[in-house]
Every structure is written in C-alpha cells, then in structure tokens.
C-alpha cells in the first residue's frame, strides 16, 4: 500500500509539472520578438553596437556559423566589424520566427535570416538561445548558418 501511495504521488507530481504553464509566456514572447525586431532595425541602420546590445556581454557567450565557433561578446563584435561595415551590412530581414519559452528565464528562437546587398543576397537559418538576467533578456548562444 505504501508503494502505491508513493507511485501515485510521483505520477501526480509529474502530471502537474507537465501541465503547468509559464505564467507570462506571451509577455516573454512579445519581449523576445521585440528584441529580434530591434536587432534588425539596428543592423539596417548600420549600428553594429546596437545590434550587439542584445547579446550577453560575457566571454561565455557563444556564436557558431559554418565550421566556426566563437567565444565571447567582444570576439563576435570584432567579427561583425571586420566583415560587415558600412554598405557591406546590406539590409537584414528576419522571417519565419518561432519562439519557444522553456522557463521563466530561458527561451529559444528559430528562424530565417537574409542580408541583401547591392548585387548579392545571403540567407540561412538561425537558432538563438535567450536567458533572462537581472538586466533583461540576452542572447547567450547564436547558431547561424
């Protein structure tokens, strides 16, 4: 009988845990969508620092693209400054964005990106992992390809 009670308790706990929703999920999604839109606007205004303002300013922030992995906010900022300055930045468009809130303090976004330059266009997909800090939501990992 004691084992049945324990099993029932564990079953109910799992059921309640799975059914529980994050109270402000829609608010979190709105905030993250706003961040992505602000990044797009900053990029299109040739404002790399504004674009980077939404990344976690830490050596533990990671960025992956192709076969390259970068560590640290400063490293990524320097990469963008080297590869995308002035007119080379082109016009950035994010599309097909799907957000998934994992907890009150973590979420991820998947989507598509396109950069149109004068004579060319580049595009790909991305996965961004967000974490909420006391200072707000920041991108802690970006995988763009």
C-alpha positions as CSV (number, residue, x, y, z in Angstrom):
1,X,0.0,0.0,0.0
2,X,2.8,2.4,0.9
3,X,4.4,1.8,-2.6
4,X,1.1,2.5,-4.3
5,X,0.9,5.9,-2.4
6,X,4.4,6.8,-3.4
7,X,3.8,5.9,-7.0
8,X,0.5,7.9,-7.1
9,X,2.3,10.9,-5.6
10,X,5.1,10.7,-8.2
11,X,2.6,10.3,-11.0
12,X,0.6,13.3,-9.8
13,X,3.7,15.4,-9.4
14,X,4.8,14.6,-13.0
15,X,1.3,15.3,-14.3
16,X,1.1,18.6,-12.6
17,X,4.7,19.6,-13.7
18,X,3.9,18.8,-17.3
19,X,0.6,20.7,-17.2
20,X,2.0,23.8,-15.5
21,X,2.4,26.6,-17.9
22,X,4.7,29.6,-17.6
23,X,2.5,32.4,-16.3
24,X,3.9,35.2,-18.5
25,X,4.7,33.2,-21.6
26,X,3.0,35.6,-24.0
27,X,4.7,38.5,-22.4
28,X,8.1,36.8,-22.8
29,X,7.4,36.0,-26.4
30,X,6.5,39.7,-27.0
31,X,9.7,40.8,-25.4
32,X,11.8,38.4,-27.4
33,X,10.1,39.4,-30.7
34,X,10.8,43.0,-29.8
35,X,14.5,42.2,-29.3
36,X,14.7,40.5,-32.7
37,X,13.0,43.5,-34.4
38,X,15.3,45.9,-32.6
39,X,18.3,43.9,-33.8
40,X,17.0,44.0,-37.4
41,X,16.5,47.8,-37.2
42,X,19.9,48.4,-35.7
43,X,21.6,46.3,-38.4
44,X,19.7,48.1,-41.1
45,X,20.8,51.4,-39.6
46,X,24.4,50.2,-39.8
47,X,24.6,50.2,-36.0
48,X,26.6,47.1,-35.1
49,X,26.8,48.1,-31.4
50,X,23.0,48.4,-31.3
51,X,22.7,45.0,-32.9
52,X,25.2,43.6,-30.3
53,X,23.4,45.3,-27.4
54,X,21.1,42.2,-27.1
55,X,23.9,39.7,-26.7
56,X,25.3,38.7,-23.3
57,X,28.4,40.7,-22.7
58,X,30.4,37.7,-21.4
59,X,33.3,35.5,-22.5
60,X,30.9,32.7,-22.1
61,X,28.6,33.9,-24.9
62,X,28.9,31.6,-27.9
63,X,28.4,32.0,-31.7
64,X,28.5,29.3,-34.3
65,X,28.4,29.6,-38.1
66,X,29.6,27.0,-40.6
67,X,32.6,25.3,-39.1
68,X,33.4,28.3,-36.8
69,X,32.8,28.7,-33.1
70,X,33.5,31.9,-31.4
71,X,33.6,32.6,-27.7
72,X,32.8,36.0,-26.1
73,X,30.9,39.1,-26.9
74,X,34.0,41.1,-27.8
75,X,35.1,38.4,-30.3
76,X,31.7,38.5,-32.0
77,X,31.7,42.3,-32.1
78,X,35.1,42.3,-33.8
79,X,34.0,39.7,-36.3
80,X,31.0,41.8,-37.3
81,X,33.1,45.0,-37.5
82,X,35.6,43.2,-39.7
83,X,33.1,41.5,-42.1
84,X,30.2,43.9,-42.1
85,X,30.9,47.6,-42.1
86,X,29.1,50.4,-43.9
87,X,27.4,49.3,-47.1
88,X,28.7,45.7,-46.6
89,X,26.0,45.3,-44.0
90,X,23.2,45.5,-46.6
91,X,19.6,45.1,-45.4
92,X,18.8,42.4,-42.9
93,X,15.4,40.6,-42.8
94,X,14.4,38.0,-40.2
95,X,11.4,35.8,-41.1
96,X,9.7,32.6,-40.1
97,X,10.5,33.2,-36.5
98,X,9.2,30.6,-33.9
99,X,9.8,31.2,-30.2
100,X,9.7,28.6,-27.5
101,X,9.7,29.6,-23.9
102,X,11.4,26.9,-21.8
103,X,11.0,28.6,-18.4
104,X,10.6,32.0,-16.8
105,X,14.3,32.6,-17.5
106,X,15.1,30.8,-20.7
107,X,13.8,30.5,-24.3
108,X,14.9,30.0,-27.8
109,X,14.1,31.3,-31.2
110,X,14.5,29.7,-34.6
111,X,14.0,31.5,-37.9
112,X,15.5,32.6,-41.2
113,X,17.8,35.5,-42.0
114,X,18.5,37.2,-45.3
115,X,21.0,40.0,-46.0
116,X,20.6,41.8,-49.3
117,X,23.5,43.8,-50.5
118,X,23.8,45.8,-53.7
119,X,24.4,42.9,-56.1
120,X,24.0,39.8,-53.9
121,X,22.0,38.2,-51.2
122,X,22.9,35.8,-48.4
123,X,20.5,33.8,-46.4
124,X,20.3,31.0,-43.9
125,X,18.7,29.8,-40.7
126,X,19.4,30.5,-37.0
127,X,18.8,29.3,-33.5
128,X,19.2,31.8,-30.7
129,X,19.1,30.9,-27.1
130,X,17.9,33.6,-24.7
131,X,18.4,33.8,-20.9
132,X,16.8,36.3,-18.6
133,X,19.3,38.2,-16.4
134,X,18.5,40.9,-13.8
135,X,19.3,43.4,-16.6
136,X,16.9,41.8,-19.0
137,X,16.8,39.1,-21.7
138,X,20.1,38.5,-23.5
139,X,21.3,36.1,-26.3
140,X,23.7,33.6,-24.7
141,X,24.1,31.5,-27.9
142,X,23.6,32.2,-31.6
143,X,23.9,29.5,-34.2
144,X,23.5,31.0,-37.7
145,X,24.2,29.1,-40.9
